[in-house]
Amino acid sequence: MSRPGRDDAPDRLYTLTGGRSRPGPDSPFDLVTLVVAECDPAPGMQSEHSAILRMADRPTAVVEIAAELGLPVSITRILLSDLLASGRVSARHPRKAAVLDPDILEQVLVGLRNL
């Protein structure tokens, strides 16, 4: 009996990653890292790699790619590391919000209360 949400084909995941269980130590990919394709899929590529390149024609988060592929994030990170190493994708983290001046926040709060 299988549990919902569990991949009952671990050999498929093993094959997808070439037996690796984690990306390299310097992998820049976390859940919110934005991935952008640097090229189009090439004939003969692994189907998951091709799908990633098609999805990442615009900045797409790692977690979105994993969900669309129906793969665990850990496996997706390994596939993305392969593409990054070959120069087919680039990775960037979303910009952090600038720290706002507390006085400005106070003025916004007063303005909202006056509405």
Buried (B, 14 or more C-beta within 10 A) or exposed (E): EEEEEEEEEEEEBEEBBEEBEEBEEEBBBEEEBBBBBEEEBEEEBBEBBBBBBEBBEEBBBBBBBBEBBEBEBBBBBBBBBBBBEEEBBBBEEEEEEEEEEEEEEEEEEEEEEEE
